[in-house]
C-alpha cells in the first residue's frame, strides 16, 4: 500500500508544495473565465444531503461549471436535490462565476443503474451515495474515463477496498483526476500546520490521538409498505454494508489526518466498542461508540475514539506529539515540550471553505492537464477505519495485511427492491469471527 521507502518528511513536503501550487491556481481561476469549450459538465450520483451540498460547493468553486445530470434510487431525493440546484444559481458568486444548472427530465435518472446513465452525460462525476456503492461507482466512472470527485469513505469492507485500489491504478494509467471528500487536505490551516510539522516543529512524532465524539445520529421509523431494501437505504447510516459504521463513515476524517502526519497507514489495531445509547436497540447493526489503539511504524501509537451518544461531551479533533512539542489541530496550536505555545493560527474570516476548495483544486488540475489522484490515500484511510471496526467487532488484534486481504464482503447477493435481505445481528466481541 504505502511506499515504505518514502519518509514522512518527503510525504509532508509533497503535500505542502501541492497546496501552495493549488492556491496559485485558485488565484488565477478567480480572475479568468475558461473558454466556452472548457465548461465542466458535472453529474451527481447520490442526491441526499451531502449530494446537494456537493452541487452547492462545485458551483462556488471555479468558473464555467454546469450541472447537467442527477441520479438516485429515490425519486423524492432527486427532485429535492434538483430544486436546490436551481436555487443555488441565485447566489451572486455563482452568477459571477458564470455557473449554471441545466437538468431536464431526460437527464434525471432513478434506480440502481442510474449511475451508469449519469456517467454518460458528463465529464466530471460526483459520487455521494451511501459508501457501500462507492467501489462499483468508482470502477464505472474510471472505466468511462471520467474525472471524479468522490465522497469519503470509498468502501465498507476489504473486498471493496481492493476494487478501489484497482480503480486507482487504472485511473493513474489514464491520467484521470480524482479528489476525495477528505477536505482537511485542502484546508489552509491544515496545510499550514503540516508544513510546519514537516519543517521539524515537533521533531520526531512519538504519538497522537483523534476524536469524533458527538450526539446521536438520525434514523427513520420503518413504514409498513417499505421492503427490506427501502428500509435499509432510508436508514443507510445504521447498516454496515451501506455505511461501514460511523468509525468508517465519519471518523475516517480524523484517521486520514493521522495517516497524513505519519506518512503511512497503521501496522495493526486493537479496538473495542458497543451499543449503549437510547437508540441502540432500534436500528440496524451499528455501534454507538468505538475506541481503537493504532500502532504505526516505529512504535508510534495513536488513540482513536468516536461516539454517537446524546448528552455527552462533544469533541472532534486531532493531536500529535513529538520529541520537540505538541500540536492540536483545529486551531491549530503548536506547543513546545514544556507546553508553552510557540505557534498559534487563529481561523481567519477570509479562509476559503475547504468543501469548496477541494473542488477548486480538482478543477484546477483538470484544466492544467496536471493529474491529481487521491484515491489511494483515501482508500488507505478508509481501510484504517475498517480494520479498527474489525477489531472492535471481534475483540481481536487486526494487522494491516489481515485487513487488506480479508474475505469480508458485506454487500448482499441481490441488490434489488423485492428480495428479502438477510438478517444480520449486532457484532458481539469474542463471538463474532474475524473473516
C-alpha positions in Angstrom: 0.0 0.0 0.0 2.1 3.0 1.2 5.7 3.1 -0.1 7.9 2.1 2.8 10.8 4.0 1.3 9.0 7.3 1.4 9.8 9.3 4.5 7.3 11.2 6.5 9.2 14.4 5.7 9.1 13.7 1.9 5.4 12.9 2.2 4.5 16.1 4.0 6.7 18.2 1.8 4.9 17.0 -1.3 1.5 17.8 0.3 2.6 21.3 1.3 4.0 22.1 -2.2 0.9 20.8 -3.8 -1.2 23.1 -1.5 0.8 26.1 -2.5 0.6 25.4 -6.2 -3.2 24.9 -5.9 -3.5 28.2 -4.1 -1.8 29.9 -7.0 -4.2 28.2 -9.4 -7.2 29.4 -7.4 -5.9 33.0 -7.6 -5.8 32.6 -11.4 -9.2 31.0 -11.7 -10.9 33.7 -9.7 -9.9 36.3 -12.3 -10.1 34.4 -15.6 -13.1 32.6 -17.1 -12.4 29.5 -19.1 -13.3 29.4 -22.7 -16.7 28.0 -23.7 -15.1 24.7 -24.7 -13.6 24.4 -21.2 -17.0 24.1 -19.5 -17.0 21.5 -16.7 -20.1 19.3 -17.2 -21.0 17.9 -13.8 -23.1 14.9 -13.0 -24.1 13.9 -9.4 -24.8 10.3 -8.3 -26.5 10.3 -4.9 -28.9 13.2 -4.2 -29.1 13.2 -0.4 -27.9 15.9 1.9 -24.2 15.5 1.0 -25.0 15.2 -2.6 -26.9 18.5 -2.6 -24.0 20.0 -0.7 -21.5 19.0 -3.4 -23.6 20.8 -6.0 -23.5 24.0 -4.0 -19.8 23.5 -3.4 -18.8 22.9 -7.0 -20.9 25.8 -8.2 -18.9 28.1 -5.9 -15.5 26.5 -6.8 -14.5 27.8 -10.3 -15.9 29.5 -13.4 -17.7 27.7 -16.2 -19.3 24.9 -14.3 -22.6 23.4 -15.4 -24.7 20.8 -13.5 -26.2 18.6 -16.2 -27.4 15.3 -14.7 -28.6 13.7 -11.5 -29.0 10.1 -10.4 -30.5 8.4 -7.3 -32.5 5.4 -6.3 -35.2 7.5 -4.8 -37.3 10.0 -6.9 -38.1 12.2 -3.9 -34.4 12.7 -3.1 -33.6 13.5 -6.7 -36.4 16.0 -7.1 -35.5 17.8 -3.8 -31.9 18.0 -5.0 -32.9 19.3 -8.4 -34.9 22.1 -6.8 -31.9 23.0 -4.6 -29.5 23.0 -7.5 -31.5 25.6 -9.4 -31.9 27.7 -6.2 -28.1 27.7 -5.8 -27.7 29.6 -9.1 -29.4 32.6 -7.5 -26.3 33.2 -5.4 -24.3 36.2 -6.5 -21.0 34.5 -6.5 -22.4 31.6 -8.6 -23.7 34.2 -11.1 -20.3 36.0 -11.1 -18.6 32.8 -12.0 -21.0 32.2 -14.9 -22.0 28.8 -13.5 -25.4 27.2 -14.4 -27.7 24.3 -13.9 -29.4 22.5 -16.7 -31.1 19.3 -15.5 -34.0 18.4 -17.8 -36.2 15.4 -17.1 -34.2 13.2 -19.6 -31.1 13.7 -17.6 -32.7 12.7 -14.2 -32.2 9.0 -13.6 -33.9 6.8 -11.0 -32.8 3.3 -9.9 -29.9 1.1 -9.1 -28.5 1.6 -12.7 -28.8 5.4 -12.6 -25.1 5.8 -12.1 -24.4 4.3 -15.5 -26.6 6.9 -17.2 -25.3 9.9 -15.3 -21.7 8.9 -16.2 -22.5 9.0 -19.9 -23.8 12.6 -19.6 -20.9 14.4 -18.0 -17.1 14.7 -17.8 -16.9 15.4 -14.0 -18.7 12.8 -11.8 -19.5 13.4 -8.2 -20.2 10.3 -6.1 -22.3 10.9 -2.9 -24.3 7.7 -2.4 -24.1 5.6 0.7 -20.5 4.4 0.7 -21.4 0.7 0.2 -22.0 1.5 -3.5 -18.8 3.6 -3.9 -16.4 0.8 -5.3 -18.9 0.0 -8.1 -19.4 3.6 -9.0 -15.7 4.4 -8.9 -14.9 1.5 -11.1 -17.6 2.5 -13.6 -16.5 6.2 -13.7 -12.8 5.3 -14.1 -13.6 2.8 -16.9 -15.5 5.5 -18.7 -12.5 7.9 -18.4 -14.2 10.5 -16.2 -12.7 12.9 -13.7 -14.1 12.2 -10.3 -15.0 13.8 -7.0 -15.7 11.0 -4.6 -17.1 11.4 -1.1 -15.4 9.5 1.7 -15.2 6.7 2.7 -14.7 4.8 -0.5 -15.8 1.3 0.7 -17.2 -0.5 3.7 -15.1 -3.7 3.6 -11.8 -5.0 2.3 -13.4 -6.5 -0.8 -14.5 -3.0 -1.8 -11.1 -1.5 -0.9 -9.3 -3.9 -3.3 -11.7 -2.8 -6.1 -10.9 0.8 -5.3 -7.2 0.2 -5.4 -7.6 -1.4 -8.8 -9.6 1.6 -9.9 -6.8 3.8 -8.6 -4.2 2.0 -10.8 -6.4 2.3 -13.9 -7.0 6.0 -13.2 -3.3 6.5 -12.9 -2.7 4.9 -16.3 -5.5 7.0 -17.8 -4.1 10.2 -16.1 -7.6 10.9 -14.7 -8.1 13.5 -11.9 -9.7 12.2 -8.7 -10.2 14.2 -5.4 -11.8 12.8 -2.3 -14.0 14.4 0.3 -11.3 14.4 2.9 -11.4 18.2 2.9 -8.9 18.8 5.6 -6.2 18.0 3.0 -7.4 21.1 1.1 -7.9 23.3 4.2 -5.4 26.2 4.5 -4.9 25.8 8.3 -4.2 22.1 8.0 -1.8 22.6 5.1 0.0 25.3 7.0 0.5 23.2 10.2 1.5 20.2 8.1 4.2 22.3 6.5 5.4 23.3 10.0 5.5 19.7 11.1 7.5 18.8 8.0 9.9 21.6 8.8 10.6 19.9 12.2 8.5 22.0 14.6 7.6 18.8 16.5 10.7 16.8 16.0 10.1 13.1 15.6 6.4 12.1 16.1 6.0 9.9 19.1 2.2 9.5 19.4 -1.2 11.0 18.8 -4.9 10.8 19.3 -8.0 11.7 17.3 -11.7 12.0 18.3 -15.1 12.3 16.7 -17.4 12.3 19.7 -20.9 13.7 19.1 -24.5 13.2 19.9 -27.0 10.8 18.4 -27.4 10.3 14.6 -30.6 10.5 12.6 -32.9 7.5 11.9 -36.3 6.8 10.3 -39.0 4.5 11.7 -40.0 1.7 9.3 -43.2 2.2 7.3 -45.4 -0.8 6.6 -45.0 -0.5 2.8 -41.2 -0.5 2.9 -39.3 -3.5 1.7 -36.1 -4.5 3.4 -34.1 -2.6 0.8 -36.1 0.6 1.1 -35.9 0.5 4.9 -32.2 -0.1 4.9 -31.5 2.6 2.2 -33.6 5.1 4.1 -31.6 4.2 7.2 -28.3 3.6 5.5 -26.2 5.0 8.3 -27.3 2.1 10.6 -26.4 -0.8 8.3 -22.8 -1.8 8.0 -22.9 -2.9 4.3 -24.0 0.6 3.4 -22.2 2.8 5.9 -19.3 0.8 7.3 -20.4 2.0 10.8 -19.6 5.5 12.0 -15.9 4.8 12.6 -15.7 4.3 8.8 -18.2 6.8 7.5 -17.4 9.7 9.9 -14.2 9.1 11.9 -12.3 8.4 8.7 -11.7 12.2 8.5 -9.6 12.2 11.7 -7.8 9.0 10.9 -6.9 10.4 7.5 -5.2 13.3 9.2 -3.2 10.9 11.4 -2.1 8.9 8.3 -1.2 12.2 6.6 1.0 13.3 9.5 2.8 9.9 9.8 3.0 9.3 6.1 1.9 5.7 6.4 -1.1 3.6 7.4 -1.0 1.7 10.7 0.5 -1.7 11.2 -2.2 -3.0 13.4 -5.2 -2.1 15.5 -6.7 -3.2 18.8 -10.2 -1.9 19.4 -13.4 -2.1 21.4 -16.9 -0.7 21.1 -20.6 -1.4 21.5 -24.1 0.0 21.8 -25.5 1.6 24.9 -27.3 4.8 23.8 -31.1 5.2 23.9 -31.5 4.4 20.1 -29.3 1.3 20.2 -32.0 -1.4 20.4 -33.9 0.1 17.5 -31.9 0.4 14.4 -29.5 -1.8 12.3 -26.1 -3.2 13.3 -24.2 0.0 14.0 -22.3 0.6 17.3 -22.6 3.9 19.0 -19.0 4.0 20.4 -15.5 2.8 19.4 -12.1 3.1 20.9 -9.1 1.8 19.0 -5.3 1.8 19.7 -3.5 2.0 16.3 0.2 1.2 16.1 2.2 2.8 13.4 5.8 2.1 12.2 8.5 3.0 14.8 6.3 2.0 17.8 4.1 5.1 17.4 0.7 4.6 19.0 -2.4 6.7 18.2 -5.6 6.6 20.3 -8.7 6.8 18.2 -12.2 7.4 19.7 -15.6 8.1 18.2 -19.1 8.2 19.8 -22.7 9.0 18.8 -24.5 9.2 22.2 -26.7 12.1 23.2 -26.0 14.0 26.4 -22.2 13.5 26.3 -19.4 16.0 25.7 -18.5 16.5 22.1 -15.0 16.6 20.7 -13.9 16.5 17.1 -10.2 17.0 16.8 -6.8 15.5 16.1 -3.5 16.0 18.0 0.1 14.7 17.7 3.1 14.8 20.0 6.8 14.8 19.0 10.2 15.0 20.7 10.1 18.8 20.5 6.4 19.6 21.2 2.7 19.0 20.7 0.2 20.1 18.1 -3.6 20.4 18.4 -5.3 20.6 15.1 -8.4 22.7 14.6 -6.7 25.9 15.9 -4.1 24.8 15.2 -1.7 25.3 18.0 1.9 24.0 18.5 3.4 23.9 21.9 6.9 23.1 22.9 8.0 20.3 25.3 7.1 22.5 28.3 3.5 23.1 26.9 4.4 26.7 26.0 2.6 27.9 22.9 5.2 28.6 20.3 2.8 29.0 17.3 -0.9 29.5 17.0 -3.0 30.2 13.9 -6.5 31.6 14.5 -9.1 30.9 11.9 -9.3 33.9 9.6 -12.6 35.1 8.2 -11.1 35.0 4.7 -10.3 31.3 4.8 -11.8 29.5 1.9 -14.4 26.8 2.7 -12.5 23.6 2.3 -15.6 21.9 1.0 -15.4 24.4 -1.9 -11.6 24.3 -2.1 -11.4 20.6 -2.8 -13.5 21.2 -6.0 -11.4 24.3 -6.9 -8.3 22.2 -6.6 -9.7 19.3 -8.7 -10.9 21.7 -11.5 -7.5 23.5 -11.5 -5.8 20.1 -12.1 -8.2 19.2 -14.8 -7.8 22.5 -16.7 -4.0 22.5 -16.3 -3.7 18.9 -17.5 -1.8 18.1 -14.3 -3.4 14.9 -13.0 -4.1 14.6 -9.3 -5.3 11.2 -7.8 -6.2 11.0 -4.1 -7.9 7.6 -4.4 -5.1 5.5 -2.9 -4.7 7.8 0.2 -8.4 7.8 0.9 -8.6 4.0 0.3 -5.8 3.6 2.9 -7.6 5.9 5.4 -10.9 4.0 4.8 -9.1 0.7 5.4 -7.6 2.1 8.6 -11.1 2.7 9.8 -12.3 -0.7 8.6 -9.5 -2.5 10.5 -10.5 -0.6 13.7 -14.1 -1.8 13.2 -13.0 -5.3 12.5 -11.0 -5.4 15.8 -13.8 -3.8 17.8 -16.4 -6.2 16.4 -14.4 -9.3 17.0 -12.2 -8.5 20.0 -9.1 -9.5 18.0 -6.0 -7.7 17.1 -6.1 -6.9 13.4 -3.0 -6.3 11.3 -2.9 -4.2 8.1 -2.2 -7.2 5.9 -5.1 -9.1 7.5 -7.5 -6.2 6.9 -6.3 -5.7 3.4 -6.7 -9.4 2.4 -9.8 -10.1 4.5 -12.5 -12.0 2.7 -15.3 -10.0 4.3 -17.9 -8.9 1.7 -20.8 -7.1 3.3 -22.8 -6.4 0.1 -26.0 -8.5 -0.2 -26.0 -11.1 -3.0 -29.1 -9.5 -4.5 -29.4 -5.7 -4.6 -33.0 -5.0 -5.7 -36.3 -3.7 -4.2 -38.0 -7.1 -3.6 -35.5 -9.7 -2.4 -35.6 -10.1 1.4 -32.3 -9.1 2.9 -30.6 -11.5 5.3 -30.9 -10.7 9.0 -27.6 -9.6 10.3 -27.2 -9.1 14.1 -25.1 -6.7 16.0 -21.5 -7.8 16.3 -20.5 -9.4 19.7 -16.8 -9.2 20.6 -15.4 -12.6 21.4 -18.1 -14.3 19.4 -18.2 -12.5 16.0 -15.5 -14.2 13.8 -12.6 -12.4 12.2 -13.0 -13.1 8.5 
